[in-house]
Amino acid sequence: MRIHIATDHAGLELSHYLISELTKAGHEVFDHGPKSYDPLDDYPSFCINAALAVRSDEAAGSVALGIVLGGSGNGEQMAANKVSGIRAALVWNEDTAKLAREHNDANVVAVGARQHSHEEVLKLIKVFMETPFSQDERHVRRIGKIAKYEQTGEIL
């Protein structure tokens, strides 16, 4: 699987850990930054670039997911969700990771680096990656309504 990862300064060490672990597991991992620690960095560009890469891979028919990290993961999720076609979900336990994929077909996962140990985050990422979308009609319908609004501004 192609994985696009981005962070802010708070998640930099965690991102390096995840890149190493996910690469060892056979995934193709792309680091969208930052490249070095800067406590004043601005995460939106890193997270938006990761989300754009996920969208591009999906459009090309590749299986891809994104990971965005920050102190809480909130701002990073918001930035990724500004990209059309991205459904970024903030997860904080295994249930939220599973439901993000099962019900929302989320293609980007956001996690708070200051909220969990490295091992806990890796577990959340694995649950997210391994959980398929349910294809349940009600979930497909709801995602379609979000996409329609995103494309046209029309609320169904």
N, C-alpha and C positions, 0 to 999 in steps of 0.2 A: 504494500500500500504506500502511496505517496502521502507524506505528512508535512504540513507547513506549520512551522512554529515561530512565534514571536512573543516578546515579553517587554517589560520595563525593567528598570534597575533592580527592583525587588525580586524579580523572578529569574535573574540572569543565571545564578548558580544552579537553580532548579532546571532551567532550560538546557544547560550543558549536560546535566545528569540524564534528562529525558532523551536528548539527542543520542547520547551514548547507548542507553538501554534500548531504545527503539531501533537504532541501527543494528545493534547486536541481534535483535529479534528478526532482522531481515527486512525492515522497512526502509524506504528511501526517504530520508528526512532532509528538509530544506530549512535553513535558519534564516529568518527574515529580520533578525536583529533584536537588540543592538549587538554590536561586535565587542564592545568593552563596557565596563562599568562607568556610568555617569549618573550620579544621584539627581541630576536635573534633566534627564532625558525626557523626551516626549513620545510616549508609547503609541499614539494614534497612527502615525505613519507606519510603524512596524506591523501593527495589527491589521491595518487596512491592506498593506501589501501581502500579508499572509492570506487574508480572506480573498483578495483578488486572485491569488495563485490557486486557491482551492476552486474558485469559480471557473477559472481558465482550464484547470485539469478536468473538472466535471464536464465542461463544454466539449472537451476533446475526447471524452469517453473514458477517462482514467478514473480509477477509484482513488479518491483523495479526501482527507480530513484535515482540519486545522486545529491547532492548539494555541491559545493565547493565555498568557500568564501575567499576573500583576500581584500587588500586595493583597488585594481582595478579589481581583478578577473582574470587578464590576465595570470599570472604565474600559478595559480591554474588550469585554463583551460588547459594550455599547459601540465602540469603534468598529469592530468586525461587523456588527449588524447594520452598519450604514452601507455596506456593499450589497447591491441588489443580488438576490439569490442566495444570500448567506443566512443561515439560521444558527446563530451562536447561542449556546446555552451555558449559563453559569451553573456548575455542579459543585456540590459540597459533600455528597455521600454517594454510595453505590446506587441507591434508588433514583436519585436525580440524574445520575449519569445514564442509567438504563432507560428511564422514561424520556429523556431528551432525544434519544435515538428511536426508541419504540414508538412514541406518540408524535414526535415533532420532526423526525428525520433530520435532526440537527447535523450540520456538517462542520461545525466548529465548536470546540469545547473550551470554556473559560474556567480557570481554576485560580484560587487565591493562594499564592506561594507562601504567604505568611500565616495561612490558616491550617496547613497540613505538613506532615513530614514528607520527604522525598518519596518514601516507599508508599505512603498513602496516596499521593498524587499519581504515581505510576499505576497503582491499582485502579483508581478512578478512570484514568486514561484507557487502561486495558478493557474495563467494563464498557466504556463508551465505544471503543473500537470494535468490540466483539458482539455488540448488541445490534441486531438488524432492525430495520424499520418494519413495523407490523403489517403495513399495506392495508390496514383496516380502513374501510370506506370513509368512516367519519373523520379519521385523521387525514386522509388524502384530501377530503373536501375542505377541511380547515386550513391545511397548508395552501391549497389552491386559492382560498379567499385572501390569505396573507399575500400571496404572489400577485393576485389581481390588483389589490390595493397598491402594492409596491410598484407595479407597472403603470397603473392608470389613475390612481387616486380614488378609484371607485370602491365604496364600501358595499359589500354584498350582504 
